[in-house]
Amino acid sequence: MFEKLVNEKLMMLQPCSKELGYKLTQLGGNIVAISLDPLSDRFIREGTVYNQQPILNKMKEGMCHVNIWELYKKHSDYTIHTGYVLVQNVWYRHSWLIDHEDNIVETTYPTNDVSMYFGIWVSPEEFLDLLLRMGLIHMQYQYGLNIMFGWQ
């Protein structure tokens, strides 16, 4: 009952979810963990499969989006990519970098668990906007002054 309600609400708020799920399962896997996402339409229109070999730069588990932002701040010559990763037949929302040698820089999943990456390139400004919308980073203000840039 609860799952049906969640699915109905998701389809109402983000009608493209079904199309995105279909597109991903046509590529592989049989389950897609879809949530509300301002980039879903772009994934359908512009999404591509990434065939590069991933290299693991292990960081905080389950925090790929935040990890990517932290790593990008140290390597601004890399490009930011976001979309989905296929791990053990399940597609998960995910982000990664591409280094200057065209390798995928993976920060959370062991590379032998990953079957496929699917997503889009985003600018640093778009990615920061995504992090803020996802509630993964926040700005704290006191007396109108920016005093801290923090992680939740």
N, C-alpha and C positions, 0 to 999 in steps of 0.2 A: 504494500500500500504506500509506504513512505517513498520507495524508489520510484513508483509511478508518478507520485506528486512532484518529486524533484525533476524527473524527466519532462513532465508536462510544463512545469514552470520554466525550465531551461529552454525548451522549444519556443515558448511564448516570448521570453526575453531575448533570445538569440536564435532566430529561425534558421540560420545557416548551420547550426550544430549538427543536424542530421546529414547534410551534404558533406561537412568536414569529416564526420565519422565514417561516412561511406568512402570518401576519397582515401583516408588513411588505411582502412581495412582492405581496400583494393591493392594497396602496396604491400601489405603483410599484416600479421597479427590478427587478433579477433576481438580485442577489447580496446576501447578508447576512453581514457579518463578526460572528459571534456568539462570545462568550467566556463563561466562568463569571461570573455576575453575581448578587449577592443580590437585585437588583430585578427580575429577569426575570419573575417571576410578577405583580408589580405592573404591568409594562408591558403584559402580556396583559389584565389585569383593568381597569386604569384608564387606559391609554395613550390619548392623543388627538393628533390632527394639529393643529399650530400653523400658522395661516395668516397671522400677522403678517409685516410686512415686516422683514427683518433689517437691522440697521445694523452695520457692521464697526468693531470696536475692536481692531485688530491687536495681538496679543501673541505669546507664544512659540509657534512652529509645532509642531503635534503634541502640545500640552499643554493642551488645552481644559479639562480638569477642574481642573487647577492654576490656569490663567488665571482661571477663573470664581471660584475661591475667593479669589484675590488681588483681583479686581475687586469681589467682594461685600464684602470687608472695608472697601473705600472707599465702597461704595454699599449700605448695609444696607437701604435702602428698596426695592431691587430684589428680585425673587424668583428662586430657583434652580430650574432645570428640567434634567432629565437623561433621556436616552433614546437615540434614533438620529437621524442626519441622512442624507438621501439626496443623494449627490454623484456625478454621472456614472453613474447606474444602480446604485450600490453603497451599501448602508446601513452606516454606521459608528457605533459607540458614541460618544456625544457629550454634552456639557453646554453650557448657555447660560443667560443671564439674561433676564428680562423687566423692562424699565425702567418707571418710573411713568407713561409715555405708552403702554404696552402694546406697545412695540417689542421684538423679539428682539435681544439684544445678542450678536453673534457675535465670537469672539476668534481664530479660526484660519482658517476657510475663506473665500475671497472670496465675497461674497454672490451674485454672478452664477453661481457653480458649484453653489449649493445649490438643490435642487428642492423639498425638504420636510423638516420637522422632525416627529418623533413622540416623545412621552415623557410624563413626569409632573412635577408640582411636588413638590419635597422640601424639608423644613425644613433650616436650616443644620446642625443636629445630625445629621440623616440623611446629609447630604452629606459632612460631616467623617468620619463613620463609613465611608462609601463610599471616600473618599480613603485612609483608613488601611487598609481591607481590600484596596484595589487596590495598595497599596504605593507610592503616589505621594507621601505625606508620612510622616514618621516623627518620633518623639520620641527625643532622645538624653539619656541620664541618666548622671550621674557622682556617685558617692557618695550616691545616693538623691535628688539634687536635679535638677530639670528645668533644664538649662543651655542647651538649644538646641531651637528648633523649626525643622526644616530640610526641604529638598527633596532627593530622591534625584537 
